[in-house]
């Protein structure tokens, strides 16, 4: 998309592409719909990924940005689909403890909050 | 005070997404249904992510097939829905079949949130190859 000045100075524009995504060119790229539920201890993110099996799902965490890429094979006349979406994890989420579960074409991401940022009640003792 | 913190967190989540421009192109899965004529059978497939077998109904009446599926919105105690794009999904689709089918042999499968219905054509409706004879 941004193939302006930078492309001209770069003798090989191919290196700008992510090498692991050769299929993206002929797949139909779709942003999946999500629901976000927020609780005191964790966030739950549900992502609709119909037609995606566990081996077609890739979750990549780089610093606080979570990138979801999921591939759905072509079927009949339907083109292959690549579901793609990025999430900036809120600071209060403990990124290292993010977990994911894929069931019936829906991905559930569980993002636990850091213990120090969870609301808690302080017990008052006398004496 | 905690609710303030929560609001800020979600604003951050939203702000980052807007920057990525990802949410501009959300495609609702409930529109995705396809129909294919395979020669010997018709194939209907529909995206029904998160739906269970018990939430899907397929009815065949004469030359019409009706698909009904409904997903109840999730509810979690102590959780607040702070972003809702998926919603309660409801699919009602009536499709007129282009030919007669063998209703007894229809089968449906549900896999990875995709429903596929195979409708074999009735004997008389299947394609036939007509041999061409050379006239003597």
Interface residues (C-beta under 8 A of the other chain):
Chain A: X30 X31 X32 X33 X34 X35 X36 X37 X38 X39 X40 X44 X46 X48 X49 X50 X51 X52 X53 X65 X75 X76 X77 X78 X84 X85 X86 X87 X88 X90 X91 X92 X103 X104 X105 X106 X117 X119
Chain B: X2 X5 X6 X9 X10 X12 X13 X15 X16 X17 X20 X22 X23 X24 X25 X26 X27 X28 X29 X32 X34 X36 X43 X45 X47 X48 X49 X50 X51 X52 X74 X76 X78 X79 X80 X81 X82 X83 X84 X85 X86 X87 X110 X112 X113 X114
